[in-house]
């Protein structure tokens, strides 16, 4: 027989895991929505360890958020020129306490770059650490390891129809 306390504990753990999943989805939504503030808000206030390979390794989220803003919000003749699509899947969340956790995710990424007229498709793995800060789950560390990618030119007949963005 399972006690009420055991059931309550299990439900609390499920709530924690779900909150972490929602955090990571907010992160990817901010990336695709050209939302530097939303991106930055997914990390702890100070001291987040970030290693995104070719994009750099940092001991705080601020430099990465600045780079993200420069790339995502880059415009030519008033029009955005970089378009990203992040799809995260296969979450593997391990609670290490009531307020800490680790997680692994598989990323499917696609980018259209109108500056050099290329499309990039990539897959990789995120390894994250999470903590509760001011009552909310935040990333305290995030490492993205690329598994493979392909970059190809956009054909002359390629047409992009930009949507609406927060930025």
Secondary structure, DSSP 8 states (H G I E B T S, - for coil): ---HHHHHHHHHHHHHHHHHHHHHHHHHHHHHTT-HHHHHHTB-SS--EEE-GGG-EESSHHHHHHHHHHHHT-EETTEE-EEEEEEEEEEEEEE-SSSEEEEEEEEEEEEEETTTTEEEEEEEEEEEEEEEETTEEEEEEEEEEEEEEEEEE--TT----------
